[in-house]
């Protein structure tokens, strides 16, 4: 009973209008600003860089002529053609996953091009080059005589394009609804670091210890109350972003809630654990430093591409990164996305147990709170 009284006391912070505005207005406004300002980064760009295209290995005349054309043509600058050693289905799947712009299948009847639906401009460039290749080397000689009778126009007809629909990806508002929510959860570590310190500052710690309440009840009550407070706040933020901004949170609300609750638990445990491991104001500085670095390398302010550079490697160590990836997997990955979600939940909860155990052990050894 004492545990719930302490938990309800923590929940009463929600009645403070200033606290309510800070907890709700800040993430909602940040979603709007980032989702609007950086929307262009999620819609592609007119600038075209290097285009990577796979082509199927072929021992026939078409394959030999195609490789000869690649070696002689100067018009392929900026476009990288890579010979695929995989089966056609595997190569097409790579295109669907966005690893390549397209796949060229060289056949006796002509050229079949599989282009990614994400790269409309690049597909137009590649298709024009393949049409030029077909006309130059007269590939119409490999198809029935009826095609030969059409003259040079036949070259354009033998290049067939098939658009491949890759997996759905989040838009700007969809992404930043998730990124800002997980960042705000991490900021909960700062308030968690002051859970016990505030009792000392207000000189209420000694009165708590003098009351018929054990340290374990105080510890459990504050954790439960803060967890519920943060969970209610994040639930309101998610619902506002869903119905006000139209952000996509998927249909598996249960899995989304589990992932978010695991991060809320981790943030609380992180703040509470550091407040016991480090004394004084240094604990707050360390917590805020961890939060800022986690947000910076976790993609809270802009989307970090996994291109193997220094920043993308560091991002893998951010709790915001693995939570964001878990949520994106649940929302856009379907059944396959539940695996990264499970890993993120286990990681968050495992680290939470370690930090809470350390805090409880130190609290038990102390004379006061």
Beta strands, then each sheet from edge to edge (+ up, - down):
strand 1: 51-56
strand 2: 79-84
strand 3: 102-107
strand 4: 110-116
strand 5: 159-164
sheet 1: 2+ 1+ 3+ 4- 5-
end
